[in-house]
Amino acid sequence: MPTPLEEIRRLYYETKPATIKRDLARAIELLKSMATEEERERAAVYMDGLSLMRSEWRVRDRKRPQARQRSRRAE
């Protein structure tokens, strides 16, 4: 059975735009289960990465429909 850190690392590398919300929620639960501050510090880089991916994908998804609307107006 993987440790919480190993599971967070796996989530970080395998997450996709369609699963980021679920994966980040799972990573937060795993982070809360860690016993020591040292463990949480080691996981911080993956947590930050998951958060950044969620933000970037959210912004990208919001921009897409607007780009389509602009191209239709130009036609």
C-alpha distances in whole Angstrom, upper triangle without the diagonal:
4,7,9,11,9,9,13,14,13,15,18,18,18,20,23,26,25,22,22,23,20,18,20,20,16,16,18,16,13,16,18,15,15,17,19,21,20,17,19,21,19,17,21,22,19,20,24,23,22,25,28,26,27,30,31,30,32,35,35,35,38,40,40,42,45,45,46,48,50,50,52,54,55,56
4,7,8,6,6,10,10,10,12,14,15,15,17,21,24,24,20,20,21,19,16,17,18,14,13,16,15,11,14,16,13,13,15,17,19,17,14,16,18,15,14,17,18,16,17,20,20,19,22,24,23,24,27,28,28,29,32,33,33,35,38,38,40,42,43,43,46,48,48,50,52,53,54
4,5,5,6,9,10,11,12,14,16,16,18,22,24,25,21,20,21,19,16,17,17,13,12,14,13,9,11,13,10,9,11,13,15,14,10,12,15,12,11,15,16,14,15,19,19,18,21,23,23,23,26,28,28,29,32,33,33,35,37,38,40,42,43,44,46,48,48,50,52,54,55
4,5,5,6,9,10,10,12,14,15,16,20,22,22,19,17,18,16,13,13,13,10,8,10,9,5,7,9,8,7,10,12,13,13,9,10,12,11,9,12,14,12,12,16,16,15,17,20,20,20,23,25,25,26,29,30,30,32,35,35,38,40,40,41,44,45,46,48,50,51,52
4,5,5,6,9,10,10,12,14,15,19,21,22,19,17,18,17,14,13,14,12,9,11,11,8,8,11,10,8,11,12,12,11,7,8,10,8,6,10,11,9,10,14,14,14,16,18,18,19,22,23,24,25,28,29,29,32,34,34,37,39,39,41,43,44,45,47,49,50,51
4,5,5,6,9,10,11,12,14,18,21,21,18,17,19,17,14,14,16,13,10,13,13,10,11,14,13,12,15,15,16,14,11,12,13,10,9,13,13,10,12,15,15,14,17,19,19,20,23,24,24,26,28,29,29,32,34,34,37,39,39,40,43,44,44,46,49,49,51
4,5,5,6,9,10,10,12,15,18,18,15,14,16,14,10,11,13,9,8,11,11,8,10,13,12,12,15,16,17,16,13,13,15,13,10,13,13,10,11,15,14,13,16,18,17,18,21,22,22,24,26,27,27,29,32,32,34,36,37,38,40,42,42,44,46,47,49
4,5,5,6,9,10,10,14,16,17,14,12,14,12,9,9,11,8,5,9,10,7,8,12,12,11,15,15,15,15,11,11,12,10,7,10,10,7,8,11,11,9,12,15,14,15,18,19,19,21,23,24,24,27,29,29,32,34,34,36,38,39,40,42,44,45,46
4,5,5,6,9,10,14,17,18,15,13,16,15,11,11,14,12,9,12,14,11,11,15,15,14,17,17,17,16,12,12,13,10,8,10,9,6,9,11,10,10,13,15,14,16,18,19,19,21,24,24,25,27,29,29,32,34,34,36,38,39,40,42,44,45,46
4,5,5,6,8,12,15,16,13,12,15,13,10,12,14,11,10,13,14,12,13,17,16,16,19,20,20,19,16,16,17,14,11,14,13,9,11,14,12,11,15,16,15,16,19,20,19,21,24,24,24,27,29,29,31,34,33,35,37,39,39,41,43,44,45
4,6,5,6,9,12,13,10,9,11,10,6,8,10,8,7,11,12,11,12,15,16,16,20,20,20,20,16,15,17,15,11,13,12,9,10,12,10,8,12,14,12,13,16,17,16,18,21,21,21,24,26,26,28,30,31,32,34,36,36,38,40,41,42
4,6,6,9,12,13,11,9,12,12,8,9,12,11,9,12,14,13,13,17,17,17,21,21,20,19,16,15,15,13,10,11,10,6,8,10,7,6,10,11,9,11,14,14,14,17,19,19,20,22,24,24,27,29,29,30,33,34,35,37,39,40,41
4,6,9,12,14,12,11,14,14,11,12,15,14,12,16,17,16,16,20,20,20,23,23,23,21,19,18,18,16,13,14,12,9,11,13,10,9,13,13,11,13,16,16,15,18,20,19,20,23,25,25,28,30,29,30,33,34,34,37,39,39,41
4,7,10,11,9,9,13,12,9,11,14,13,12,16,17,16,17,21,21,21,25,25,25,24,21,20,21,18,16,17,15,12,13,15,12,10,14,15,12,13,17,16,15,17,20,19,19,23,24,24,26,29,28,29,32,33,33,35,38,38,39
4,7,8,6,6,9,9,7,9,12,11,11,14,16,15,17,20,20,21,25,25,25,24,21,20,21,19,16,16,15,11,12,13,11,8,11,12,9,10,13,13,11,14,17,16,16,19,21,21,23,26,26,26,29,31,31,33,35,36,37
4,5,5,6,9,10,9,11,14,14,14,17,19,19,20,23,24,24,28,29,28,28,25,23,24,22,19,19,18,14,15,15,13,10,12,13,9,9,13,12,9,12,15,13,13,16,18,17,20,22,22,23,26,27,27,29,32,32,33
4,6,5,8,10,10,11,14,15,15,17,20,20,21,24,25,26,30,30,29,29,27,25,25,24,21,20,19,16,16,16,13,11,12,12,8,7,10,10,6,8,11,10,9,13,15,14,16,19,19,20,22,24,24,26,28,29,30
4,6,8,9,10,12,13,14,16,18,19,20,22,24,25,26,30,31,31,31,28,26,27,26,22,22,21,18,17,18,16,13,14,15,11,10,13,13,10,11,14,13,11,14,16,15,17,20,21,21,23,25,26,27,29,31,31
4,6,5,6,9,10,11,12,14,16,16,18,20,21,23,27,28,27,28,24,23,24,23,19,20,19,16,15,16,14,11,13,14,11,10,13,14,11,12,16,15,14,17,19,19,20,23,24,24,27,29,29,30,33,34,35
4,6,5,6,8,10,10,12,14,15,16,18,20,21,25,26,25,25,22,20,21,20,17,17,16,13,12,13,11,7,9,10,8,6,10,11,9,10,13,14,13,15,18,18,20,22,23,24,26,28,29,30,33,34,35
4,6,5,6,9,10,11,13,14,15,17,19,21,24,25,25,25,23,20,22,21,18,17,17,14,12,14,13,9,9,12,10,7,10,13,11,10,14,15,14,16,19,19,21,23,24,25,27,29,30,31,33,35,36
4,6,5,6,9,10,11,12,14,16,17,19,23,24,24,25,22,20,22,21,17,18,18,15,13,15,15,11,12,15,13,11,14,16,14,14,18,18,17,19,22,22,24,26,27,28,30,32,33,34,36,38,39
4,5,5,6,9,10,10,12,14,15,17,21,22,22,22,19,17,19,18,14,15,15,12,10,13,12,8,10,13,11,10,14,15,14,15,18,19,18,20,23,23,25,27,28,29,31,33,34,35,37,39,40
4,5,5,6,9,10,10,12,14,16,19,20,19,20,17,15,17,16,12,12,13,10,8,10,10,6,7,11,10,8,11,14,13,13,17,18,18,19,22,23,25,27,28,29,31,33,34,35,37,39,40
4,5,5,6,9,10,11,13,15,18,20,19,21,18,15,18,18,14,14,16,13,10,13,13,10,10,14,13,11,14,17,16,16,19,21,20,21,24,25,27,29,30,31,33,35,36,37,39,41,42
4,5,5,6,9,10,11,13,17,18,19,20,16,14,17,17,13,14,16,12,11,14,14,11,12,16,15,14,17,19,18,18,22,23,22,24,27,28,29,31,33,34,35,37,38,40,42,43,45
4,5,5,6,9,10,11,15,16,16,16,13,11,14,13,9,10,12,9,7,11,11,9,10,14,13,13,16,18,18,18,21,23,22,24,27,28,30,32,33,34,36,38,39,40,42,44,45
4,5,5,6,9,10,14,15,14,16,13,10,13,14,10,10,13,11,8,11,13,10,11,14,15,14,16,19,19,19,22,23,23,25,28,29,30,32,34,35,37,38,40,41,43,44,46
4,5,5,6,9,12,14,15,17,14,12,15,15,12,13,16,14,11,15,16,14,14,18,18,17,19,22,22,22,25,26,26,27,30,31,33,35,36,38,39,41,42,44,45,47,49
4,5,5,7,10,12,13,14,11,10,13,13,10,12,14,12,10,14,15,13,15,18,18,18,20,23,23,23,26,28,27,29,32,33,35,37,38,39,41,43,44,45,47,49,50
4,5,5,9,10,10,11,8,6,10,10,7,9,12,10,9,12,14,13,14,17,18,17,20,22,22,23,26,27,28,29,32,33,35,36,38,39,41,42,44,45,47,48,50
4,6,8,10,10,13,10,8,12,13,11,12,15,14,12,15,17,16,16,19,21,20,22,24,25,25,28,29,29,31,34,35,37,38,40,41,43,44,46,47,49,50,52
4,6,9,11,13,10,9,13,14,12,14,17,16,14,17,19,18,19,22,23,22,24,27,27,27,30,32,32,33,36,37,39,41,42,44,45,47,48,50,51,53,55
4,6,8,9,6,6,10,11,10,12,15,14,13,16,18,18,19,22,23,23,25,27,28,28,31,33,33,34,37,38,40,42,43,45,46,48,49,51,52,54,55
4,7,9,7,8,11,12,12,14,17,17,17,19,22,21,22,25,26,26,28,31,31,32,34,36,36,38,40,42,44,45,46,48,50,51,53,54,56,57,59
4,5,5,7,9,10,11,13,16,17,16,18,21,21,22,24,26,26,28,30,31,32,34,36,37,38,40,42,44,45,46,48,50,51,53,55,56,57,59
4,5,5,6,9,10,10,14,15,14,16,19,19,20,22,24,25,26,28,30,30,32,34,35,36,38,40,42,43,44,47,48,49,51,53,54,55,57
4,5,5,6,9,10,13,14,14,16,18,19,20,22,24,25,26,28,30,31,32,34,35,37,39,40,43,44,45,47,49,49,51,53,54,55,57
4,5,5,6,9,11,12,12,15,16,17,18,21,22,23,25,26,28,29,31,32,33,35,37,38,41,42,43,45,47,48,49,51,53,54,55
4,5,5,6,10,10,10,12,14,15,15,18,19,20,22,24,25,26,28,29,30,32,34,36,38,39,40,42,44,45,46,48,50,51,53
4,5,5,8,10,10,11,13,15,15,17,19,20,21,23,25,26,28,29,31,32,34,36,38,39,40,42,44,44,46,48,49,50,52
4,6,7,8,10,11,13,14,16,17,19,20,22,23,24,26,28,29,30,32,34,35,38,39,39,41,44,44,45,48,49,50,52
4,6,6,6,9,10,11,12,14,16,17,19,20,21,23,25,26,27,29,31,32,35,36,37,39,41,42,43,45,46,47,49
4,5,5,6,8,10,10,12,14,15,16,18,20,21,23,24,26,27,29,31,33,34,35,37,39,40,41,43,45,45,47
4,5,5,6,9,10,11,12,14,15,16,18,20,21,22,24,26,27,29,32,33,33,35,37,38,39,41,43,43,45
4,5,5,6,9,10,10,12,14,15,16,18,20,21,22,24,26,27,30,31,31,33,36,36,37,40,41,42,44
4,5,5,6,9,10,11,12,14,15,17,19,20,21,23,25,26,29,30,31,33,35,35,37,39,40,41,43
4,5,5,6,9,10,11,12,14,15,17,18,20,21,23,25,27,28,29,31,33,34,35,37,39,39,42
4,5,5,6,9,10,10,12,14,15,16,18,20,21,23,26,27,27,29,31,32,33,35,37,37,39
4,5,5,6,9,10,11,12,14,15,16,18,20,21,24,25,26,28,30,31,32,34,36,37,38
4,5,5,6,9,10,11,13,14,15,17,19,20,23,24,25,27,29,30,31,33,34,36,38
4,5,5,6,8,10,11,12,14,15,17,19,21,22,23,25,27,27,29,31,32,33,35
4,5,5,6,8,10,10,12,14,15,17,20,21,21,23,25,26,27,29,31,32,34
4,6,5,6,9,10,10,12,14,16,18,19,20,22,24,25,26,28,30,31,33
4,6,5,6,9,10,11,13,15,17,18,19,21,23,23,25,27,28,29,32
4,5,5,6,9,10,11,13,16,16,17,19,21,21,23,25,26,27,29
4,5,5,6,9,10,11,14,15,15,17,19,20,21,23,25,26,28
4,5,5,6,9,10,12,14,15,17,18,19,21,23,24,26,27
4,5,5,6,9,11,12,13,15,16,17,19,21,22,23,25
4,5,5,7,10,11,11,13,15,16,17,19,21,21,23
4,5,5,8,10,10,12,14,15,16,18,20,21,23
4,6,7,7,9,11,12,14,16,17,18,20,22
4,6,5,6,9,10,11,13,15,16,17,19
4,5,5,6,9,10,11,13,15,16,17
4,5,5,6,9,10,11,13,15,16
4,5,5,6,9,10,11,13,15
4,5,5,6,9,10,11,13
4,5,5,6,9,10,11
4,5,5,6,9,10
4,5,5,6,9
4,5,5,7
4,5,5
4,5
4
